Amino acid sequence: MTDSSLYHQQPEFWTLTWPDLLKRQTHVTTCTIEIQHDEHSLHAHVSLDDGTTLGPGDRMIVQGPPIRLSFGESCTLNRGVKITRATALERLWIKIASYFELTELYEVSFTPGKLP
């Protein structure tokens, strides 16, 4: 082997591409929406039909017209949903920021004496 053939076996710097860790990926699937609006409960639950799990920073957009229910009604619908995955940097930022947000839940009190 000559020196020139060894040189061409390794990729050149300007031909390298960014890793997929910095790109957002989208996924389209279907979901089941259960909505209840009565005196016992007011809720809307969305479950993905293909079992996809969402991670920190992922965005989900349910497609279709807005759903309006009168008081006392409930319904179950199937709709399309577009999931946009967060990048690795976004996930890292959310995990770091969540530790600082957790400290907002702490309550520290400096009261003199013992508490009953």
N, C-alpha and C positions, 0 to 999 in steps of 0.2 A: 504494500500500500504506500502510496506517495503521501507527502504532507498535504497536498491539496485535497485529496479524498477524505482525510481525517477532518479537515477544516469544514467541509460541506456536510458532514454528518450531524453536526450540532446546529440547532436553530439559531438564526441571527437575532440580535436584540430587537430590531425594528419589526420583525415578523411576529413577535409574541403578542397575544391578545389578552385583554383583561379577563380575569377569572369570572366565572358565572356567579361568584359570591356578591358581586356589585350590581347585578342585574335583577330587576323585578320580574317575577314570573306570574303569569295569570293562568287561571284554571276555571273552566265553565262547567257547571254541573246543575243538578236540580235539588230542590229542598222542599220540605214539608213545613208549612206554617200553621200553628194552632193558635187561634185568638179567642179570648173569652172576655166579655164585657157585661158583667152583671153585678148584683149586690154582694156576691161572695168573692169575686176576683176580677181584676183588670190586668191581663197579661197577654204577651205574645211570645211564643216559643218557636224558634227556628231550628230544625235538625236537617243536616245535610244527608241526602239519600245515599251517597256513595261512601259514607263513613269517613270523609276527610276531616282531619282535626285542624283547628286553627291555632296558630302560634302567636306570640307577642308581636304586635305591629301589623298583623295581617288585616286586610280590609275586605269586607264582604258587601256587595251591592245586590239586593234582591230586585229582579227585573219585573216589570209589569206596572199596571196602574195602582194608585194608592188604594188601600183597603179602608173602608169606612163601615163601622158597625154601630147600630143603635143600641141603646141600653137594653140589656136582657138577651142579647144575641151572642152566639159563638159560631165559629166556622173553622174548617180545616181546608187549606189550599195547597196546591202544588205549583211551584214557580221555578223559573230559572234563576240562577245566582252566579255572579262573577266574583271570583276570589282573587285578590291581588296579594301575593306573598311579599313580606317585608324582606329587604336585603339583609345581609349578615351584619352590616354596620348599623342599620336601624334596630335590629334585634339586640345588639350589644348595647346601644344607647338606651333602649327601653329598660333593659335589665339593670344597668347602672343607675338610671334615673329612678327606678322603682325603689331602690334602697333608700334614697333620700326622701321619697314620698312616704315611705313607711314610717319614718321618724315623726311625721305630722300626726300619727295616730297615738303616739306616746303622750301620756299626761304626767307631768312631773310637778309635785307640789312640795313646797318647803314650809310646812306648818310647824310651829313650835309644839313640843310635847308629843305625847302618844295619841294615836287614833283609837277610838273605842272599838 
